Amino acid sequence: MKKYTMKEILQQCGTTEDTLRYYEKIGLLSNVERKQNKHRIYREHDKETILFIKCLKNTGMSLDEIRPLITLQVDGVMDNMLVDQLRSYQDKIKQQQSELQQVWEFIEHKLTHGIPFGTPQIMDSETEKKS
């Protein structure tokens, strides 16, 4: 089983030492191994957990909302409430994707047609097309 130093985990997961220590302190990362010199050694499971937390945080979930999902990952038991919660966040992400696509299309239209930003008649007609 692959093991990682803190430096390797920081690079691969794009996080900070303070964040890792905090996750450990609040129980999101548990049983992190230590060398004799007390330096942390992370396992593949720890890396997956960190990436999972990071992914869920990107959806807007709080650490308190993430905690049961981490427990799920450890226990391997998926109850209906957690399934519903994950589906709810999937729906939220889908909505955000749609909104971002609309913003992208609006900006693309402005760039390709050379119309100054904030021109009211264009913004109103674009809004009407989307409705």
PEZI-V775186 format. One record per residue. RES is the residue in three letters. PHI is phi in whole degrees, -180 to 180 (none if undefined). Layout:
RES,PHI
RES,PHI
//
This chain:
MET,none
LYS,-69
LYS,-123
TYR,-129
THR,-80
MET,-61
LYS,-59
GLU,-64
ILE,-64
LEU,-59
GLN,-68
GLN,-76
CYS,-105
GLY,63
THR,-131
THR,-117
GLU,-59
ASP,-59
THR,-64
LEU,-61
ARG,-64
TYR,-65
TYR,-58
GLU,-68
LYS,-61
ILE,-91
GLY,91
LEU,-75
LEU,-113
SER,-121
ASN,55
VAL,-69
GLU,-69
ARG,-135
LYS,-77
GLN,-61
ASN,-83
LYS,76
HIS,-70
ARG,-73
ILE,-125
TYR,-102
ARG,-96
GLU,-58
HIS,-60
ASP,-64
LYS,-62
GLU,-62
THR,-64
ILE,-61
LEU,-66
PHE,-64
ILE,-60
LYS,-61
CYS,-61
LEU,-67
LYS,-62
ASN,-66
THR,-85
GLY,99
MET,-71
SER,-84
LEU,-63
ASP,-66
GLU,-75
ILE,-76
ARG,-49
PRO,-63
LEU,-72
ILE,-69
THR,-60
LEU,-59
GLN,-62
VAL,-76
ASP,-79
GLY,77
VAL,-108
MET,-111
ASP,-95
ASN,-61
MET,-62
LEU,-70
VAL,-61
ASP,-62
GLN,-65
LEU,-64
ARG,-65
SER,-62
TYR,-70
GLN,-61
ASP,-61
LYS,-61
ILE,-65
LYS,-60
GLN,-63
GLN,-63
GLN,-60
SER,-62
GLU,-64
LEU,-66
GLN,-63
GLN,-64
VAL,-63
TRP,-60
GLU,-64
PHE,-64
ILE,-64
GLU,-60
HIS,-61
LYS,-62
LEU,-69
THR,-77
HIS,-102
GLY,63
ILE,-87
PRO,-60
PHE,-64
GLY,88
THR,-72
PRO,-58
GLN,-64
ILE,-72
MET,-62
ASP,-66
SER,-71
GLU,-66
THR,-63
GLU,-65
LYS,-63
LYS,-78
SER,-76
//
